[in-house]
Amino acid sequence: MITTTVFVDNIHCNSCVAQVNSVLSPLVDIVSVDVSEADRKISVIHRKALSSAEIIQTLKGAGFQVRSSNSVEMRAENHQNDDQSSDHTIDRKERSLSPSSSVSTLNSEPDFSAHINYCAVCQAEHNEKGGLSKPSAHTRPLSHGGASLQDAIHNVSPENFDLEAQGHACDRGTPSDPVGSGSDDEFKAEISIGGMTCASCSNSVAAAVKELEFVKDVTVTLLTNSSTVTYTGPSHNIEKIVEAIEDAGFDASLHSTELLPKHNGKSMEDTEDEVSRPVERTLSLKIEGMYCEECPSAVLEALSELDSDQLTVVTPPTYQNPIMTVRYTPNSPSLTVRSIISTISMRRSGFSASVYHPPTVEDRSKAMQERERRNLLRRLLFSIVVAIPTFVIMIVFGTLLPSSNKTRQYFMKPIWNGNATRMEWALFITTTPVMFYGADVFHRHAFKEIMHLWRPGSPVPFWRRLYRFGSMNLLVSAGTCVAYFASLAMLIVHASESRDINGTHHEESYFDTVAFLTMFILAGRSLEAYSKAKTGDAVAQIGKLRPSEALLVVADSNSGQTDIENVPTDLLDIGDTICIPSGGSPAADGLLQSTEASPFLFDESSLTGESKPVPKFNGDKIFSGSVNIDPRTARITITDIGGTSLLDQIVNVMREGQMKRAPVEHIADVITAYFIPVITLIAVLVFVIWLSLGVSGSLPRDYLGSGSHEGGWAFWALKFAIAVFVVACPCGLALAAPTALFVGIGIAAKQGILVRGGGEAFQEATRLDTVIFDKTGTLTEGNGMNVSDCEEIVEDEDLLEVSWVLANALEQTSTHPKAKAICRYTKDKVSSRVNVKSSSITEVPGKGIRGTFEISLQSDDDATASQKCETYEASLGSRNLLEGADEINPTLQTRLNSSMLRHEGDGTTTAVLFLHRLSGPQTSPAPALLFAFSDPIRAEAEQVISYLQSRNIEVYMCTGDNISTAKGVARKLNIPSAHVVANVDPVKKAEFTGQIQRGEFVQSLNNDQNQHLEDMPSSRKKVVAFVGDGTNDSGALASADVGIAMSSGSDVALSAASFILLHCDLHGVLELCSISRRVINRVKYNFGWAAVYNLCLVPVAAGVFYPIVSGKQEIDGVVMNKHWRLDPAWASLAMALSSVSVVCSSLALRVEVRKSLRRLMFWRK
C-alpha cells in the first residue's frame, strides 16, 4: 500500500470535499480518501498499480490547484486486522515521484472552469468579481439536523451552506494558512528563530528575508528569538521565508500567520457595530482517544447535537492532528466550553477533550532559550572536564614544576616515532573532542553563514560579500580553528622528525588555548543566555497574575438552588458567575453583582501601579489581575475571557512594544554590519606585521622567548591574531539597547504605564519640549462630571416634558462624560406621558449629538386618553451644532447668550438642547434646556503642569469646549491664555498638533470673539506630546511625536498612543518621562561601555603593550625578559564577560529607576 498526500490550494467548502471524493472514487485501486478542508490536504491510500501522477492529473482535471505532493510506502504485517486493532504500527518509507510524470503533472495548470461549476465559494466570488479567481479559505457551519456527517458530505449542495465573510475566520491554534490567497493580500507572520547570538546574527536573518521580493517589512528581535515579517500573498510564501532563514544557518519555526486588513484602522461606526454584535469566542480543543479514521466524524456528529446556529467548526480534527478549532457564541449554561467538552467526551468512552493553548511567542522563545541553555551547559560541562587535565598537564607540569621534576621530564620526552612529546600528544587527545563537540555550535553556524553568503545565485553583490559578512560565531570559530589546526600541523611536523637523542624537547602548541578559549566562551554564553531571559520576563510575570482555578456558581435546574464548584480557568465562559473570596483574584473580567449599599474594595496595583483600594459598586467592571481586599466574597458575571480581558490586552501591548526598536539601535546595526570584516582584517594585519618584523630580525630575541625553533616566529605572531579574533565582541553592542528597553518596558508596566511605541517612544519622550493636554477627562476629572445647573428655557409644559425625554434618549447612546452626567440628571425627570416610538441618532464629532424622533404624547394622565404623534429633530451640544440652520428667535438667542456667558464666566461647561418640530406646524430650532456642568480639575494637574514648565517644557491646552470655560480652567492651572485652543473637533486637534510640531501658526483663540492668529515662531521642529483619552483624541494621539492616552481600562487595545496610562493620574506623565530618560541614558551607557571595551582590548590583544617588560624568565638556561601580552584564553574570558556586563548593566536599571521614582514621589508630597 502507498499513501499519497496531495496539498491543494483551492479546497474551500464541503462542495469541494464532495467533489474530491466524487472524482477519485472511480479509480479502482484507491482504498480510502481523507480530505482535510482546513489543512487543504488530501490523503489517498492506494495500491501500487495506481501512480500518484494519475491521482494528481485527475484532481487537476477537476479544477484543483495542486501545490505539492509526496508518496509514502506503508508496510504493515497485520494490515488485515487493522479494524480490530487500534494500536497497530506502520512503518513508512519515503518514495519520490517519478520525474517523468510527477513534475510535469505538478506544473500543469488546473481547469478552473471545472472547479467553479461545483465550488460555492468560487461561484460567489465569480458573481461578485465577474471572472475566475482563486478564492480564499473559508469556515463552514457544522452540519446538523440528524443527518450523519458522511450523508452530509455526499449530499452537499451550495445552497445548504451559510458562507461566512472572509474576514471572520480566526484560528489561534496551529499556524495554518490564513484567509486570503491573492497576490495583493498582505500577511503578517510571527516566526521563532533559534541560534541567534548577536546583532550580526539578527542582521543576517533580516538580510536573508529582505532578499525575497514579496517581503515588505521584517523586524528581528534578538532577546525574544523571534521575527515579525510582513509580506504579500499568496499565503504560502511564508514557506519560502522560513526556508530562507534556515538556509542562513538558523532554526525557524512558524508561530502564526495573520491576514492584514485592506484598510488601516476602523471607523467609529465599525467599532460600534462590533461592540453591538454578540460576543463570539474562538477556541482550540485537543481530543485524545481517537484511534481510527472514523473518530473525527464521530466528534463532528457529537457537536451537531448542539446549537449549530451558534457553533461553527473552523478547523475539524483529523486522526493525524487531533486539534480542532471551533467558534461559537456562548450562551450559559446551554452552550459553553464545558458543554462542548462534555458532549465530545460522552460520544465515546475513550474520548477526552481539553482546551488547547497554542504556544505563544514567549513560550516558543522560552523553549528555544531553554534548549540553547541546555546545549551550552552540556558543552560547558564537557569543556570544564577536559580543561582540568589540560590545565594540569600544560600549566602545572609544563610550567609551574621545576625542570628537574620527574613528572615534568616524563611529559617532555618524545613518544612513539618522531620528536613529538607526550605533552603534545596528551593535549591533542584531550582538546580534539572539545574542538569538534564543545565548539561545534560555533563551527556549524559559521559554516552555514559563509555557505549562505557564497551560494550559487546569491543576490548579494560580489564586493559586498567581502566587507559585510559573518557574526560572532565566525570570530570564535576562526580563533579556535587557527589555534587547533596550527598546533596540529606542528604536531605532524614533530611526529615526522627523527628522534632527538640529546634530551627532552619543549615545543610550544596552542592545544590548551582551544580548551580554555572554548570553556570561557561557553561560560559567557551560558551566563548571557540566563541573563537575557531575565530581562524579558515582564510579559510572563504579568500573564501569571491570572489564577489557574476559579469558584464557579452552578445553578440546579430542578431545585433552583446554587452550588459552588472549583473548576479550571479554561472551563469558564462568558456569562458564567464566579465567586471571588477575600484575598482572591478573578480569573476573568466581569461585572460585579452586589445588592449591598457599601462598595467592595479591590486592589488594582498589579495593573495600574496605584496601590490605593478601588471601590466597586454593583455593575462596575472587575479586572482579572486585581485582588479582592474586602472581607466579603464578591460575585461577578464574566464578560471577557480568552484573549479579550484587560490582562490579555496589556500582554499584547507589551509584546507590541518589545518588537518596536529605538532609532539608536540602527547605530548598532551599522557598526556590527562591518564589525566582523574589520576585525578579520585587523587580525590578519597583526599576524603579517608581527611575522614580518620577527623574520626580518627587527625584533629582539627575547620577544620570541623560546628560541629559534621551527615555526617560532609564525607561531608567536599567530597568538596575537588569535587573541584579536576572540577578544572582539559585537554582542555587547547588540545587547546594549534591547536589554535596557525590555527592562524599561517591564518597569513601566509595573507603574501602570504600557509602552506601546517601544524603543522609539522612549527615545522621543526624552526629547520633549511641548506637551498638549486635552481638557475634559484629562486636566479635569471627566468621570466625576455632574450637571451643576439646568435652565429651562422653554415655557410650554408639554414641550418641556418632551425636552427631558429627548435629552435622555440622545445621551444614552454616547459614552462621553457629559452624556453620562445628563443621563443621570434627566433620569428622574423623564415623563411617562412621552413615549419614543422610533429614533435616528447621529454623533457630530467635537460638537455634540443630533437625532430625529417620532414620539407619542398622551393628552392627560389617563391611560385611555387620546395620544398625538409628533416628529422632532433634537440637537444637544455646543451652539456650533446648529451652524447653517434657520435663525433662532432673537429674544431666545439673547436670553441664551446671557445665561451661557454667566455660567462660562464661572469656568463651567455648558450644553444646549435645541428642538425643531418637523410634523404639524413646523417651527424654527429653539433652545429648550441649558445644562451647566461642574467638572472638577484634577488635584495633581497644577503640580504636574508646574513641574513641566520648570523644565522649560511648553504646555498647551486643546479642547472642544468653549473659549470662556477653557480660559477659566487655564487660569487656575497657570497655562498662558495664548496657549489655549478651544472649539476644535478631533480633526482640528490633530491639525493643531501638527502646527506645533512644524513651528507654524497656532490657532489659540475663539472665532466667536473675532480674535486673530498668533505667530509662534520656532527655530526647529518641536517634539510634541499629546495627552488625552484613548478614543476621542485618537487623531491627535497618532499625529503627535509622543501620544499619551489616559485609558479607562477596557479601551487599551483601541488606543493609537505611544504610552497608555492605566491609572487616571497625570503624575504618570512625569513617571514615563523619568523612566524614558533613565532607559535611554542606560542604552547610551551600554553602547559607550561596549565601544570602549572593543576600542581598548583589541589593541591590547594585538600586542601594543608587548614591549613592556613585566619580569624575567629562564628558558633553556638563558635569562630573558618577560613581556606583557593578552593570552587568547584570557581574551576569550574578557569577551564573554563584556556581553554579560552589558546585560547586568541593563538589569541594574531596575534599581536606578526605583530610586528615581522615589525621588519623584517625594517631590509630589
TAMO-V640825 format. One record per run of one state. SS is the DSSP state (@ for helix, = for strand, . for the rest). FROM is the first residue (numbers start at 1). TO is the last residue. If there is no record, write none. Layout:
BEGIN
ss: [SS;SS]
from: [FROM;FROM]
to: [TO;TO]
END
This chain:
BEGIN
ss: [.;=;.;@;.;=;.;=;.;@;.;=;.;@;.;=;.;@;.;@;.;@;.;=;.;@;.;@;.;@;.;=;.;@;.;=;.;=;.;@;.;=;.;@;.;=;.;@;.;=;.;=;.;=;.;=;.;@;.;=;.;@;.;@;.;=;.;=;@;.;@;.;@;.;@;.;@;.;@;.;=;.;=;@;.;=;.;=;.;=;.;@;.;=;.;=;.;=;.;=;.;@;.;@;.;@;.;@;.;@;.;=;.;@;.;=;@;=;.;=;.;@;.;@;.;=;.;=;.;=;.;@;.;@;.;=;.;=;.;=;.;@;.;=;.;@;.;@;=;.;@;.;=;.;@;.;=;.;=;.;@;.;=;.;@;.;=;.;@;.;=;.;=;.;@;.;@;.]
from: [1;2;9;14;26;30;37;41;47;52;62;66;76;79;82;91;96;102;108;112;116;120;130;140;142;149;155;158;161;166;169;186;195;199;211;215;222;226;233;237;248;251;260;268;277;280;289;295;304;311;316;323;330;331;332;335;336;337;348;352;356;361;401;406;413;414;415;421;422;439;440;454;462;468;472;497;511;536;538;544;549;556;562;569;572;577;581;589;594;600;604;605;609;614;617;621;623;627;629;634;641;646;659;665;696;701;705;712;728;731;751;753;756;758;766;770;775;780;781;786;793;797;812;817;830;834;845;848;859;867;878;879;883;890;906;909;918;926;935;937;938;941;951;954;959;963;974;977;980;982;986;999;1002;1003;1007;1010;1014;1015;1024;1029;1034;1040;1042;1047;1052;1055;1059;1062;1067;1103;1109;1116;1118;1124;1128;1148;1149;1165]
to: [1;8;13;25;29;36;40;46;51;61;65;75;78;81;90;95;101;107;111;115;119;129;139;141;148;154;157;160;165;168;185;194;198;210;214;221;225;232;236;247;250;259;267;276;279;288;294;303;310;315;322;329;330;331;334;335;336;347;351;355;360;400;405;412;413;414;420;421;438;439;453;461;467;471;496;510;535;537;543;548;555;561;568;571;576;580;588;593;599;603;604;608;613;616;620;622;626;628;633;640;645;658;664;695;700;704;711;727;730;750;752;755;757;765;769;774;779;780;785;792;796;811;816;829;833;844;847;858;866;877;878;882;889;905;908;917;925;934;936;937;940;950;953;958;962;973;976;979;981;985;998;1001;1002;1006;1009;1013;1014;1023;1028;1033;1039;1041;1046;1051;1054;1058;1061;1066;1102;1108;1115;1117;1123;1127;1147;1148;1164;1165]
END
